[in-house]
């Protein structure tokens, strides 16, 4: 159960990070680097990243994000399922 809690927290933080970056983009401020967005996406925040992309309409035209985020989400879900099947 703690493994899922970590993913929930990572997703919420990543979602907020995407929202913050969109806010900065609207007001033409210094932005969150794309590498940071992707690192948090890959570190368990893929669901939050996808939600942030859809809700904020942010990074939806960049191939790194519209291809990379769903792949990261699929991998994270596969890891969770495999862990639950083979370890628990």
PyMOL commands that set and color helices and strands:
alter all, ss='L'
color gray80, all
select helices_A, chain A and resi 2-26+34-56+63-86
alter helices_A, ss='H'
color red, helices_A
deselect
rebuild
show_as cartoon
